[in-house]
């Protein structure tokens, strides 16, 4: 029984280590890239912006910046 428990703990530790390595690799990849952000935090801090003649609301500043990156800075906010 103890050996089974040790094996389960070792497996969980390896999964945690693997996930940590993948997250760090993604951060390094995206931090050095000049592409548009593909992930924004889920905090809700609404930002209003003028997009052409229309006022749009974005969930937060990151979402506005991601939109502008993809749409050639069409929104001012």
N, CA, C and O atoms as a Tripos MOL2 file, in Angstrom:
@<TRIPOS>MOLECULE
protein
  308   307    77     0     0
PROTEIN
NO_CHARGES

@<TRIPOS>ATOM
      1 N           0.8240   -1.1880    0.0000 N.3       1 UNK1
      2 CA          0.0000    0.0000    0.0000 C.3       1 UNK1
      3 C           0.8740    1.2600    0.0000 C.2       1 UNK1
      4 O           0.5950    2.2190   -0.7190 O.2       1 UNK1
      5 N           1.9340    1.2440    0.8150 N.am      2 UNK2
      6 CA          2.8160    2.3980    0.8950 C.3       2 UNK2
      7 C           3.5390    2.6210   -0.4340 C.2       2 UNK2
      8 O           3.7540    3.7620   -0.8410 O.2       2 UNK2
      9 N           3.9100    1.5380   -1.1040 N.am      3 UNK3
     10 CA          4.5920    1.6570   -2.3870 C.3       3 UNK3
     11 C           3.6570    2.2770   -3.4290 C.2       3 UNK3
     12 O           4.0920    3.0830   -4.2510 O.2       3 UNK3
     13 N           2.3870    1.9070   -3.3960 N.am      4 UNK4
     14 CA          1.4010    2.4690   -4.3080 C.3       4 UNK4
     15 C           1.2290    3.9650   -4.0490 C.2       4 UNK4
     16 O           1.1340    4.7560   -4.9870 O.2       4 UNK4
     17 N           1.1890    4.3450   -2.7840 N.am      5 UNK5
     18 CA          1.0690    5.7520   -2.4180 C.3       5 UNK5
     19 C           2.2910    6.5400   -2.8760 C.2       5 UNK5
     20 O           2.1520    7.6450   -3.3990 O.2       5 UNK5
     21 N           3.4860    5.9850   -2.6850 N.am      6 UNK6
     22 CA          4.7100    6.6520   -3.1270 C.3       6 UNK6
     23 C           4.7130    6.8110   -4.6450 C.2       6 UNK6
     24 O           5.1440    7.8390   -5.1660 O.2       6 UNK6
     25 N           4.2380    5.8050   -5.3410 N.am      7 UNK7
     26 CA          4.1730    5.8770   -6.7990 C.3       7 UNK7
     27 C           3.2070    6.9700   -7.2500 C.2       7 UNK7
     28 O           3.4930    7.7030   -8.1970 O.2       7 UNK7
     29 N           2.0660    7.0780   -6.5750 N.am      8 UNK8
     30 CA          1.0850    8.1100   -6.9120 C.3       8 UNK8
     31 C           1.6510    9.5080   -6.6600 C.2       8 UNK8
     32 O           1.4410   10.4230   -7.4550 O.2       8 UNK8
     33 N           2.3700    9.6630   -5.5450 N.am      9 UNK9
     34 CA          2.9760   10.9570   -5.2270 C.3       9 UNK9
     35 C           4.0400   11.3090   -6.2650 C.2       9 UNK9
     36 O           4.1190   12.4540   -6.7090 O.2       9 UNK9
     37 N           4.8490   10.3400   -6.6490 N.am     10 UNK10
     38 CA          5.8880   10.5830   -7.6490 C.3      10 UNK10
     39 C           5.2710   10.9600   -8.9940 C.2      10 UNK10
     40 O           5.7860   11.8380   -9.6870 O.2      10 UNK10
     41 N           4.1790   10.3060   -9.3660 N.am     11 UNK11
     42 CA          3.4990   10.6230  -10.6190 C.3      11 UNK11
     43 C           2.9250   12.0330  -10.5790 C.2      11 UNK11
     44 O           3.0410   12.7750  -11.5550 O.2      11 UNK11
     45 N           2.3130   12.4070   -9.4760 N.am     12 UNK12
     46 CA          1.7560   13.7570   -9.3340 C.3      12 UNK12
     47 C           2.8650   14.8000   -9.3930 C.2      12 UNK12
     48 O           2.6910   15.8550  -10.0020 O.2      12 UNK12
     49 N           3.9960   14.5160   -8.7680 N.am     13 UNK13
     50 CA          5.1180   15.4590   -8.7960 C.3      13 UNK13
     51 C           5.6530   15.6250  -10.2120 C.2      13 UNK13
     52 O           5.9940   16.7350  -10.6200 O.2      13 UNK13
     53 N           5.7290   14.5360  -10.9610 N.am     14 UNK14
     54 CA          6.2220   14.6090  -12.3410 C.3      14 UNK14
     55 C           5.2550   15.4040  -13.2210 C.2      14 UNK14
     56 O           5.6890   16.1780  -14.0740 O.2      14 UNK14
     57 N           3.9560   15.2160  -13.0200 N.am     15 UNK15
     58 CA          2.9680   15.9850  -13.7910 C.3      15 UNK15
     59 C           3.0800   17.4610  -13.4640 C.2      15 UNK15
     60 O           3.0060   18.3030  -14.3590 O.2      15 UNK15
     61 N           3.2560   17.7800  -12.1950 N.am     16 UNK16
     62 CA          3.4000   19.1740  -11.7880 C.3      16 UNK16
     63 C           4.6550   19.7900  -12.3880 C.2      16 UNK16
     64 O           4.6290   20.9260  -12.8620 O.2      16 UNK16
     65 N           5.7480   19.0420  -12.3670 N.am     17 UNK17
     66 CA          7.0060   19.5150  -12.9510 C.3      17 UNK17
     67 C           6.8450   19.7490  -14.4520 C.2      17 UNK17
     68 O           7.2950   20.7660  -14.9790 O.2      17 UNK17
     69 N           6.2050   18.8060  -15.1340 N.am     18 UNK18
     70 CA          5.9940   18.9220  -16.5780 C.3      18 UNK18
     71 C           5.1470   20.1460  -16.9040 C.2      18 UNK18
     72 O           5.4590   20.8850  -17.8380 O.2      18 UNK18
     73 N           4.0800   20.3650  -16.1420 N.am     19 UNK19
     74 CA          3.2300   21.5260  -16.3630 C.3      19 UNK19
     75 C           4.0060   22.8180  -16.1480 C.2      19 UNK19
     76 O           3.8630   23.7630  -16.9240 O.2      19 UNK19
     77 N           4.8200   22.8660  -15.1090 N.am     20 UNK20
     78 CA          5.6300   24.0500  -14.8330 C.3      20 UNK20
     79 C           6.5880   24.3390  -15.9840 C.2      20 UNK20
     80 O           6.7370   25.4900  -16.3940 O.2      20 UNK20
     81 N           7.2300   23.3110  -16.5030 N.am     21 UNK21
     82 CA          8.1610   23.4850  -17.6240 C.3      21 UNK21
     83 C           7.4170   23.9970  -18.8510 C.2      21 UNK21
     84 O           7.9160   24.8830  -19.5440 O.2      21 UNK21
     85 N           6.2380   23.4590  -19.1310 N.am     22 UNK22
     86 CA          5.4640   23.8980  -20.2970 C.3      22 UNK22
     87 C           5.0220   25.3550  -20.1620 C.2      22 UNK22
     88 O           5.0740   26.1140  -21.1300 O.2      22 UNK22
     89 N           4.5890   25.7420  -18.9720 N.am     23 UNK23
     90 CA          4.1710   27.1260  -18.7530 C.3      23 UNK23
     91 C           5.3530   28.0780  -18.9200 C.2      23 UNK23
     92 O           5.2240   29.1190  -19.5640 O.2      23 UNK23
     93 N           6.4940   27.7290  -18.3490 N.am     24 UNK24
     94 CA          7.6770   28.5780  -18.4960 C.3      24 UNK24
     95 C           8.1200   28.6780  -19.9520 C.2      24 UNK24
     96 O           8.5160   29.7500  -20.4090 O.2      24 UNK24
     97 N           8.0550   27.5750  -20.6760 N.am     25 UNK25
     98 CA          8.4180   27.5920  -22.0980 C.3      25 UNK25
     99 C           7.4770   28.5010  -22.8760 C.2      25 UNK25
    100 O           7.9180   29.2340  -23.7610 O.2      25 UNK25
    101 N           6.1980   28.4630  -22.5590 N.am     26 UNK26
    102 CA          5.2310   29.3230  -23.2470 C.3      26 UNK26
    103 C           5.4970   30.7960  -22.9400 C.2      26 UNK26
    104 O           5.3990   31.6480  -23.8230 O.2      26 UNK26
    105 N           5.8330   31.0890  -21.6870 N.am     27 UNK27
    106 CA          6.1300   32.4730  -21.3230 C.3      27 UNK27
    107 C           7.3710   32.9870  -22.0410 C.2      27 UNK27
    108 O           7.3830   34.1220  -22.5160 O.2      27 UNK27
    109 N           8.3940   32.1830  -22.1260 N.am     28 UNK28
    110 CA          9.6230   32.5820  -22.8160 C.3      28 UNK28
    111 C           9.3370   32.7900  -24.2940 C.2      28 UNK28
    112 O           9.8060   33.7560  -24.8950 O.2      28 UNK28
    113 N           8.5830   31.9020  -24.8620 N.am     29 UNK29
    114 CA          8.2250   32.0000  -26.2790 C.3      29 UNK29
    115 C           7.4820   33.2890  -26.5600 C.2      29 UNK29
    116 O           7.8300   34.0260  -27.4830 O.2      29 UNK29
    117 N           6.4580   33.5620  -25.7680 N.am     30 UNK30
    118 CA          5.6070   34.7160  -26.0270 C.3      30 UNK30
    119 C           6.2700   36.0270  -25.6320 C.2      30 UNK30
    120 O           6.0040   37.0640  -26.2400 O.2      30 UNK30
    121 N           7.1230   35.9900  -24.6290 N.am     31 UNK31
    122 CA          7.7900   37.2100  -24.1870 C.3      31 UNK31
    123 C           8.7850   37.7060  -25.2340 C.2      31 UNK31
    124 O           9.0240   38.9090  -25.3480 O.2      31 UNK31
    125 N           9.3560   36.7890  -25.9880 N.am     32 UNK32
    126 CA         10.3440   37.1990  -26.9760 C.3      32 UNK32
    127 C           9.7150   37.4320  -28.3510 C.2      32 UNK32
    128 O          10.3950   37.8570  -29.2850 O.2      32 UNK32
    129 N           8.4440   37.1590  -28.4680 N.am     33 UNK33
    130 CA          7.7640   37.3010  -29.7480 C.3      33 UNK33
    131 C           7.1360   38.6820  -29.8480 C.2      33 UNK33
    132 O           6.7260   39.2560  -28.8390 O.2      33 UNK33
    133 N           7.0610   39.2140  -31.0530 N.am     34 UNK34
    134 CA          6.4160   40.4930  -31.2610 C.3      34 UNK34
    135 C           5.0200   40.3090  -31.8280 C.2      34 UNK34
    136 O           4.4510   41.2490  -32.3830 O.2      34 UNK34
    137 N           4.4650   39.1240  -31.6990 N.am     35 UNK35
    138 CA          3.1220   38.8580  -32.1730 C.3      35 UNK35
    139 C           2.1020   39.4160  -31.1870 C.2      35 UNK35
    140 O           2.4490   39.8290  -30.0810 O.2      35 UNK35
    141 N           0.8630   39.4220  -31.5970 N.am     36 UNK36
    142 CA         -0.2170   39.9040  -30.7380 C.3      36 UNK36
    143 C          -0.4280   38.9560  -29.5650 C.2      36 UNK36
    144 O          -0.2280   37.7490  -29.6920 O.2      36 UNK36
    145 N          -0.8350   39.5090  -28.4170 N.am     37 UNK37
    146 CA         -1.1020   38.6510  -27.2620 C.3      37 UNK37
    147 C          -2.2470   37.6910  -27.5560 C.2      37 UNK37
    148 O          -3.2330   38.0570  -28.1950 O.2      37 UNK37
    149 N          -2.1030   36.4660  -27.0820 N.am     38 UNK38
    150 CA         -3.1650   35.4810  -27.2780 C.3      38 UNK38
    151 C          -3.8560   35.1660  -25.9610 C.2      38 UNK38
    152 O          -4.8420   34.4290  -25.9410 O.2      38 UNK38
    153 N          -3.3570   35.7070  -24.8740 N.am     39 UNK39
    154 CA         -3.9470   35.4630  -23.5610 C.3      39 UNK39
    155 C          -3.9700   36.7570  -22.7740 C.2      39 UNK39
    156 O          -2.9720   37.4730  -22.7000 O.2      39 UNK39
    157 N          -5.1210   37.0500  -22.1860 N.am     40 UNK40
    158 CA         -5.2460   38.1940  -21.2870 C.3      40 UNK40
    159 C          -5.8070   37.6970  -19.9660 C.2      40 UNK40
    160 O          -6.5740   36.7340  -19.9480 O.2      40 UNK40
    161 N          -5.4420   38.3320  -18.8630 N.am     41 UNK41
    162 CA         -6.0030   37.9310  -17.5760 C.3      41 UNK41
    163 C          -7.5180   38.1170  -17.5780 C.2      41 UNK41
    164 O          -8.0520   38.9410  -18.3200 O.2      41 UNK41
    165 N          -8.1860   37.3580  -16.7570 N.am     42 UNK42
    166 CA         -9.6420   37.3870  -16.7300 C.3      42 UNK42
    167 C         -10.2050   38.4290  -15.7620 C.2      42 UNK42
    168 O         -11.3970   38.3970  -15.4540 O.2      42 UNK42
    169 N          -9.3590   39.3610  -15.2740 N.am     43 UNK43
    170 CA         -9.8790   40.3940  -14.3780 C.3      43 UNK43
    171 C         -10.7440   41.3670  -15.1700 C.2      43 UNK43
    172 O         -10.3960   41.7690  -16.2810 O.2      43 UNK43
    173 N         -11.8690   41.7350  -14.5810 N.am     44 UNK44
    174 CA        -12.8010   42.6320  -15.2640 C.3      44 UNK44
    175 C         -12.5740   44.0540  -14.7790 C.2      44 UNK44
    176 O         -12.9730   44.4320  -13.6780 O.2      44 UNK44
    177 N         -11.9220   44.8270  -15.6310 N.am     45 UNK45
    178 CA        -11.7070   46.2490  -15.3940 C.3      45 UNK45
    179 C         -12.0210   46.9340  -16.7210 C.2      45 UNK45
    180 O         -11.1170   47.2250  -17.5040 O.2      45 UNK45
    181 N         -13.3080   47.1900  -16.9730 N.am     46 UNK46
    182 CA        -13.7490   47.6410  -18.2910 C.3      46 UNK46
    183 C         -13.0270   48.8880  -18.7880 C.2      46 UNK46
    184 O         -12.7250   49.8150  -18.0370 O.2      46 UNK46
    185 N         -12.7700   48.8620  -20.0780 N.am     47 UNK47
    186 CA        -12.1170   49.9740  -20.7640 C.3      47 UNK47
    187 C         -12.9720   50.3120  -21.9810 C.2      47 UNK47
    188 O         -13.2890   49.4380  -22.7880 O.2      47 UNK47
    189 N         -13.3440   51.5860  -22.1080 N.am     48 UNK48
    190 CA        -14.1090   52.0400  -23.2680 C.3      48 UNK48
    191 C         -13.1400   52.5960  -24.3020 C.2      48 UNK48
    192 O         -12.1460   53.2340  -23.9560 O.2      48 UNK48
    193 N         -13.4370   52.3500  -25.5700 N.am     49 UNK49
    194 CA        -12.5700   52.8370  -26.6340 C.3      49 UNK49
    195 C         -13.4200   53.2490  -27.8290 C.2      49 UNK49
    196 O         -14.4860   52.6870  -28.0820 O.2      49 UNK49
    197 N         -12.9290   54.2310  -28.5450 N.am     50 UNK50
    198 CA        -13.5980   54.6840  -29.7590 C.3      50 UNK50
    199 C         -12.9990   53.9310  -30.9350 C.2      50 UNK50
    200 O         -11.8100   54.0590  -31.2280 O.2      50 UNK50
    201 N         -13.8320   53.1460  -31.6050 N.am     51 UNK51
    202 CA        -13.4020   52.3460  -32.7530 C.3      51 UNK51
    203 C         -14.1420   52.8780  -33.9740 C.2      51 UNK51
    204 O         -15.2980   52.5340  -34.2180 O.2      51 UNK51
    205 N         -13.4510   53.7270  -34.7390 N.am     52 UNK52
    206 CA        -14.1340   54.4050  -35.8370 C.3      52 UNK52
    207 C         -15.1280   55.3850  -35.2450 C.2      52 UNK52
    208 O         -14.7370   56.3120  -34.5350 O.2      52 UNK52
    209 N         -16.4180   55.1900  -35.5290 N.am     53 UNK53
    210 CA        -17.4530   56.0520  -34.9590 C.3      53 UNK53
    211 C         -18.2420   55.3370  -33.8630 C.2      53 UNK53
    212 O         -19.2520   55.8560  -33.3870 O.2      53 UNK53
    213 N         -17.7880   54.1550  -33.4640 N.am     54 UNK54
    214 CA        -18.4950   53.3270  -32.4940 C.3      54 UNK54
    215 C         -17.6980   53.2440  -31.1830 C.2      54 UNK54
    216 O         -16.4760   53.0970  -31.1970 O.2      54 UNK54
    217 N         -18.4020   53.3390  -30.0690 N.am     55 UNK55
    218 CA        -17.7540   53.1540  -28.7650 C.3      55 UNK55
    219 C         -17.9120   51.6880  -28.3890 C.2      55 UNK55
    220 O         -19.0220   51.1550  -28.3730 O.2      55 UNK55
    221 N         -16.7870   51.0430  -28.0870 N.am     56 UNK56
    222 CA        -16.7910   49.6320  -27.6840 C.3      56 UNK56
    223 C         -16.2250   49.5070  -26.2900 C.2      56 UNK56
    224 O         -15.3920   50.3090  -25.8690 O.2      56 UNK56
    225 N         -16.6850   48.4900  -25.5730 N.am     57 UNK57
    226 CA        -16.1650   48.2160  -24.2480 C.3      57 UNK57
    227 C         -15.3790   46.9130  -24.2730 C.2      57 UNK57
    228 O         -15.8450   45.9060  -24.8050 O.2      57 UNK57
    229 N         -14.1970   46.9400  -23.7000 N.am     58 UNK58
    230 CA        -13.3480   45.7570  -23.5730 C.3      58 UNK58
    231 C         -13.2600   45.4010  -22.1010 C.2      58 UNK58
    232 O         -13.3620   46.2730  -21.2380 O.2      58 UNK58
    233 N         -13.0700   44.1300  -21.8150 N.am     59 UNK59
    234 CA        -13.0360   43.6490  -20.4400 C.3      59 UNK59
    235 C         -11.9050   44.2340  -19.6090 C.2      59 UNK59
    236 O         -12.0400   44.4090  -18.3980 O.2      59 UNK59
    237 N         -10.7830   44.5370  -20.2680 N.am     60 UNK60
    238 CA         -9.6440   45.1620  -19.5950 C.3      60 UNK60
    239 C          -8.6950   45.7190  -20.6570 C.2      60 UNK60
    240 O          -8.8990   45.5110  -21.8530 O.2      60 UNK60
    241 N          -7.6710   46.4170  -20.2170 N.am     61 UNK61
    242 CA         -6.7460   47.0700  -21.1520 C.3      61 UNK61
    243 C          -6.0330   46.0570  -22.0500 C.2      61 UNK61
    244 O          -5.7800   46.3400  -23.2210 O.2      61 UNK61
    245 N          -5.7090   44.8830  -21.5110 N.am     62 UNK62
    246 CA         -5.0400   43.8540  -22.3090 C.3      62 UNK62
    247 C          -5.8890   43.4530  -23.5050 C.2      62 UNK62
    248 O          -5.3750   43.2930  -24.6120 O.2      62 UNK62
    249 N          -7.1960   43.2900  -23.2800 N.am     63 UNK63
    250 CA         -8.0870   42.9130  -24.3830 C.3      63 UNK63
    251 C          -8.1400   44.0090  -25.4500 C.2      63 UNK63
    252 O          -8.1920   43.7110  -26.6430 O.2      63 UNK63
    253 N          -8.1280   45.2720  -25.0260 N.am     64 UNK64
    254 CA         -8.0820   46.3860  -25.9780 C.3      64 UNK64
    255 C          -6.7900   46.3530  -26.7790 C.2      64 UNK64
    256 O          -6.8100   46.5070  -28.0000 O.2      64 UNK64
    257 N          -5.6660   46.1540  -26.0980 N.am     65 UNK65
    258 CA         -4.3790   46.1230  -26.7910 C.3      65 UNK65
    259 C          -4.2820   44.9370  -27.7480 C.2      65 UNK65
    260 O          -3.7100   45.0590  -28.8300 O.2      65 UNK65
    261 N          -4.8370   43.7960  -27.3560 N.am     66 UNK66
    262 CA         -4.8400   42.6310  -28.2460 C.3      66 UNK66
    263 C          -5.6880   42.9150  -29.4750 C.2      66 UNK66
    264 O          -5.2930   42.5790  -30.5920 O.2      66 UNK66
    265 N          -6.8440   43.5270  -29.2800 N.am     67 UNK67
    266 CA         -7.7120   43.8910  -30.4100 C.3      67 UNK67
    267 C          -6.9790   44.8500  -31.3460 C.2      67 UNK67
    268 O          -6.9820   44.6660  -32.5630 O.2      67 UNK67
    269 N          -6.3560   45.8690  -30.7690 N.am     68 UNK68
    270 CA         -5.6420   46.8450  -31.5930 C.3      68 UNK68
    271 C          -4.4810   46.2110  -32.3430 C.2      68 UNK68
    272 O          -4.1950   46.5920  -33.4780 O.2      68 UNK68
    273 N          -3.8190   45.2630  -31.7310 N.am     69 UNK69
    274 CA         -2.7110   44.5820  -32.3940 C.3      69 UNK69
    275 C          -3.2120   43.8430  -33.6400 C.2      69 UNK69
    276 O          -2.5780   43.8680  -34.6950 O.2      69 UNK69
    277 N          -4.3470   43.1960  -33.4910 N.am     70 UNK70
    278 CA         -4.9050   42.4220  -34.6110 C.3      70 UNK70
    279 C          -5.5680   43.2970  -35.6710 C.2      70 UNK70
    280 O          -5.6700   42.9010  -36.8310 O.2      70 UNK70
    281 N          -6.0180   44.4920  -35.2710 N.am     71 UNK71
    282 CA         -6.7860   45.3490  -36.1820 C.3      71 UNK71
    283 C          -6.1100   46.6850  -36.4430 C.2      71 UNK71
    284 O          -6.7850   47.6960  -36.6360 O.2      71 UNK71
    285 N          -4.7990   46.6970  -36.4510 N.am     72 UNK72
    286 CA         -4.0260   47.8790  -36.8430 C.3      72 UNK72
    287 C          -4.4250   49.1410  -36.0770 C.2      72 UNK72
    288 O          -4.6470   50.1910  -36.6790 O.2      72 UNK72
    289 N          -4.5150   49.0360  -34.7530 N.am     73 UNK73
    290 CA         -4.7880   50.1750  -33.8720 C.3      73 UNK73
    291 C          -6.0500   50.9520  -34.2440 C.2      73 UNK73
    292 O          -6.0430   52.1830  -34.2790 O.2      73 UNK73
    293 N          -7.1400   50.2170  -34.5230 N.am     74 UNK74
    294 CA         -8.3700   50.8930  -34.9340 C.3      74 UNK74
    295 C          -9.0850   51.5700  -33.7760 C.2      74 UNK74
    296 O          -9.8890   52.4720  -34.0080 O.2      74 UNK74
    297 N          -8.8210   51.1680  -32.5400 N.am     75 UNK75
    298 CA         -9.5480   51.7150  -31.3860 C.3      75 UNK75
    299 C          -8.6480   52.6100  -30.5440 C.2      75 UNK75
    300 O          -7.4920   52.2850  -30.2710 O.2      75 UNK75
    301 N          -9.2050   53.7310  -30.1460 N.am     76 UNK76
    302 CA         -8.4920   54.6770  -29.2770 C.3      76 UNK76
    303 C          -9.1960   54.6870  -27.9320 C.2      76 UNK76
    304 O         -10.3990   54.9370  -27.8500 O.2      76 UNK76
    305 N          -8.4340   54.4130  -26.8760 N.am     77 UNK77
    306 CA         -9.0940   54.3690  -25.5750 C.3      77 UNK77
    307 C          -8.1820   54.5490  -24.4280 C.2      77 UNK77
    308 O          -8.6250   54.5310  -23.2790 O.2      77 UNK77
@<TRIPOS>BOND
     1     1     2 1
     2     2     3 1
     3     3     4 2
     4     3     5 am
     5     5     6 1
     6     6     7 1
     7     7     8 2
     8     7     9 am
     9     9    10 1
    10    10    11 1
    11    11    12 2
    12    11    13 am
    13    13    14 1
    14    14    15 1
    15    15    16 2
    16    15    17 am
    17    17    18 1
    18    18    19 1
    19    19    20 2
    20    19    21 am
    21    21    22 1
    22    22    23 1
    23    23    24 2
    24    23    25 am
    25    25    26 1
    26    26    27 1
    27    27    28 2
    28    27    29 am
    29    29    30 1
    30    30    31 1
    31    31    32 2
    32    31    33 am
    33    33    34 1
    34    34    35 1
    35    35    36 2
    36    35    37 am
    37    37    38 1
    38    38    39 1
    39    39    40 2
    40    39    41 am
    41    41    42 1
    42    42    43 1
    43    43    44 2
    44    43    45 am
    45    45    46 1
    46    46    47 1
    47    47    48 2
    48    47    49 am
    49    49    50 1
    50    50    51 1
    51    51    52 2
    52    51    53 am
    53    53    54 1
    54    54    55 1
    55    55    56 2
    56    55    57 am
    57    57    58 1
    58    58    59 1
    59    59    60 2
    60    59    61 am
    61    61    62 1
    62    62    63 1
    63    63    64 2
    64    63    65 am
    65    65    66 1
    66    66    67 1
    67    67    68 2
    68    67    69 am
    69    69    70 1
    70    70    71 1
    71    71    72 2
    72    71    73 am
    73    73    74 1
    74    74    75 1
    75    75    76 2
    76    75    77 am
    77    77    78 1
    78    78    79 1
    79    79    80 2
    80    79    81 am
    81    81    82 1
    82    82    83 1
    83    83    84 2
    84    83    85 am
    85    85    86 1
    86    86    87 1
    87    87    88 2
    88    87    89 am
    89    89    90 1
    90    90    91 1
    91    91    92 2
    92    91    93 am
    93    93    94 1
    94    94    95 1
    95    95    96 2
    96    95    97 am
    97    97    98 1
    98    98    99 1
    99    99   100 2
   100    99   101 am
   101   101   102 1
   102   102   103 1
   103   103   104 2
   104   103   105 am
   105   105   106 1
   106   106   107 1
   107   107   108 2
   108   107   109 am
   109   109   110 1
   110   110   111 1
   111   111   112 2
   112   111   113 am
   113   113   114 1
   114   114   115 1
   115   115   116 2
   116   115   117 am
   117   117   118 1
   118   118   119 1
   119   119   120 2
   120   119   121 am
   121   121   122 1
   122   122   123 1
   123   123   124 2
   124   123   125 am
   125   125   126 1
   126   126   127 1
   127   127   128 2
   128   127   129 am
   129   129   130 1
   130   130   131 1
   131   131   132 2
   132   131   133 am
   133   133   134 1
   134   134   135 1
   135   135   136 2
   136   135   137 am
   137   137   138 1
   138   138   139 1
   139   139   140 2
   140   139   141 am
   141   141   142 1
   142   142   143 1
   143   143   144 2
   144   143   145 am
   145   145   146 1
   146   146   147 1
   147   147   148 2
   148   147   149 am
   149   149   150 1
   150   150   151 1
   151   151   152 2
   152   151   153 am
   153   153   154 1
   154   154   155 1
   155   155   156 2
   156   155   157 am
   157   157   158 1
   158   158   159 1
   159   159   160 2
   160   159   161 am
   161   161   162 1
   162   162   163 1
   163   163   164 2
   164   163   165 am
   165   165   166 1
   166   166   167 1
   167   167   168 2
   168   167   169 am
   169   169   170 1
   170   170   171 1
   171   171   172 2
   172   171   173 am
   173   173   174 1
   174   174   175 1
   175   175   176 2
   176   175   177 am
   177   177   178 1
   178   178   179 1
   179   179   180 2
   180   179   181 am
   181   181   182 1
   182   182   183 1
   183   183   184 2
   184   183   185 am
   185   185   186 1
   186   186   187 1
   187   187   188 2
   188   187   189 am
   189   189   190 1
   190   190   191 1
   191   191   192 2
   192   191   193 am
   193   193   194 1
   194   194   195 1
   195   195   196 2
   196   195   197 am
   197   197   198 1
   198   198   199 1
   199   199   200 2
   200   199   201 am
   201   201   202 1
   202   202   203 1
   203   203   204 2
   204   203   205 am
   205   205   206 1
   206   206   207 1
   207   207   208 2
   208   207   209 am
   209   209   210 1
   210   210   211 1
   211   211   212 2
   212   211   213 am
   213   213   214 1
   214   214   215 1
   215   215   216 2
   216   215   217 am
   217   217   218 1
   218   218   219 1
   219   219   220 2
   220   219   221 am
   221   221   222 1
   222   222   223 1
   223   223   224 2
   224   223   225 am
   225   225   226 1
   226   226   227 1
   227   227   228 2
   228   227   229 am
   229   229   230 1
   230   230   231 1
   231   231   232 2
   232   231   233 am
   233   233   234 1
   234   234   235 1
   235   235   236 2
   236   235   237 am
   237   237   238 1
   238   238   239 1
   239   239   240 2
   240   239   241 am
   241   241   242 1
   242   242   243 1
   243   243   244 2
   244   243   245 am
   245   245   246 1
   246   246   247 1
   247   247   248 2
   248   247   249 am
   249   249   250 1
   250   250   251 1
   251   251   252 2
   252   251   253 am
   253   253   254 1
   254   254   255 1
   255   255   256 2
   256   255   257 am
   257   257   258 1
   258   258   259 1
   259   259   260 2
   260   259   261 am
   261   261   262 1
   262   262   263 1
   263   263   264 2
   264   263   265 am
   265   265   266 1
   266   266   267 1
   267   267   268 2
   268   267   269 am
   269   269   270 1
   270   270   271 1
   271   271   272 2
   272   271   273 am
   273   273   274 1
   274   274   275 1
   275   275   276 2
   276   275   277 am
   277   277   278 1
   278   278   279 1
   279   279   280 2
   280   279   281 am
   281   281   282 1
   282   282   283 1
   283   283   284 2
   284   283   285 am
   285   285   286 1
   286   286   287 1
   287   287   288 2
   288   287   289 am
   289   289   290 1
   290   290   291 1
   291   291   292 2
   292   291   293 am
   293   293   294 1
   294   294   295 1
   295   295   296 2
   296   295   297 am
   297   297   298 1
   298   298   299 1
   299   299   300 2
   300   299   301 am
   301   301   302 1
   302   302   303 1
   303   303   304 2
   304   303   305 am
   305   305   306 1
   306   306   307 1
   307   307   308 2
@<TRIPOS>SUBSTRUCTURE
     1 UNK1         2 RESIDUE 1 A UNK
     2 UNK2         6 RESIDUE 1 A UNK
     3 UNK3        10 RESIDUE 1 A UNK
     4 UNK4        14 RESIDUE 1 A UNK
     5 UNK5        18 RESIDUE 1 A UNK
     6 UNK6        22 RESIDUE 1 A UNK
     7 UNK7        26 RESIDUE 1 A UNK
     8 UNK8        30 RESIDUE 1 A UNK
     9 UNK9        34 RESIDUE 1 A UNK
    10 UNK10       38 RESIDUE 1 A UNK
    11 UNK11       42 RESIDUE 1 A UNK
    12 UNK12       46 RESIDUE 1 A UNK
    13 UNK13       50 RESIDUE 1 A UNK
    14 UNK14       54 RESIDUE 1 A UNK
    15 UNK15       58 RESIDUE 1 A UNK
    16 UNK16       62 RESIDUE 1 A UNK
    17 UNK17       66 RESIDUE 1 A UNK
    18 UNK18       70 RESIDUE 1 A UNK
    19 UNK19       74 RESIDUE 1 A UNK
    20 UNK20       78 RESIDUE 1 A UNK
    21 UNK21       82 RESIDUE 1 A UNK
    22 UNK22       86 RESIDUE 1 A UNK
    23 UNK23       90 RESIDUE 1 A UNK
    24 UNK24       94 RESIDUE 1 A UNK
    25 UNK25       98 RESIDUE 1 A UNK
    26 UNK26      102 RESIDUE 1 A UNK
    27 UNK27      106 RESIDUE 1 A UNK
    28 UNK28      110 RESIDUE 1 A UNK
    29 UNK29      114 RESIDUE 1 A UNK
    30 UNK30      118 RESIDUE 1 A UNK
    31 UNK31      122 RESIDUE 1 A UNK
    32 UNK32      126 RESIDUE 1 A UNK
    33 UNK33      130 RESIDUE 1 A UNK
    34 UNK34      134 RESIDUE 1 A UNK
    35 UNK35      138 RESIDUE 1 A UNK
    36 UNK36      142 RESIDUE 1 A UNK
    37 UNK37      146 RESIDUE 1 A UNK
    38 UNK38      150 RESIDUE 1 A UNK
    39 UNK39      154 RESIDUE 1 A UNK
    40 UNK40      158 RESIDUE 1 A UNK
    41 UNK41      162 RESIDUE 1 A UNK
    42 UNK42      166 RESIDUE 1 A UNK
    43 UNK43      170 RESIDUE 1 A UNK
    44 UNK44      174 RESIDUE 1 A UNK
    45 UNK45      178 RESIDUE 1 A UNK
    46 UNK46      182 RESIDUE 1 A UNK
    47 UNK47      186 RESIDUE 1 A UNK
    48 UNK48      190 RESIDUE 1 A UNK
    49 UNK49      194 RESIDUE 1 A UNK
    50 UNK50      198 RESIDUE 1 A UNK
    51 UNK51      202 RESIDUE 1 A UNK
    52 UNK52      206 RESIDUE 1 A UNK
    53 UNK53      210 RESIDUE 1 A UNK
    54 UNK54      214 RESIDUE 1 A UNK
    55 UNK55      218 RESIDUE 1 A UNK
    56 UNK56      222 RESIDUE 1 A UNK
    57 UNK57      226 RESIDUE 1 A UNK
    58 UNK58      230 RESIDUE 1 A UNK
    59 UNK59      234 RESIDUE 1 A UNK
    60 UNK60      238 RESIDUE 1 A UNK
    61 UNK61      242 RESIDUE 1 A UNK
    62 UNK62      246 RESIDUE 1 A UNK
    63 UNK63      250 RESIDUE 1 A UNK
    64 UNK64      254 RESIDUE 1 A UNK
    65 UNK65      258 RESIDUE 1 A UNK
    66 UNK66      262 RESIDUE 1 A UNK
    67 UNK67      266 RESIDUE 1 A UNK
    68 UNK68      270 RESIDUE 1 A UNK
    69 UNK69      274 RESIDUE 1 A UNK
    70 UNK70      278 RESIDUE 1 A UNK
    71 UNK71      282 RESIDUE 1 A UNK
    72 UNK72      286 RESIDUE 1 A UNK
    73 UNK73      290 RESIDUE 1 A UNK
    74 UNK74      294 RESIDUE 1 A UNK
    75 UNK75      298 RESIDUE 1 A UNK
    76 UNK76      302 RESIDUE 1 A UNK
    77 UNK77      306 RESIDUE 1 A UNK
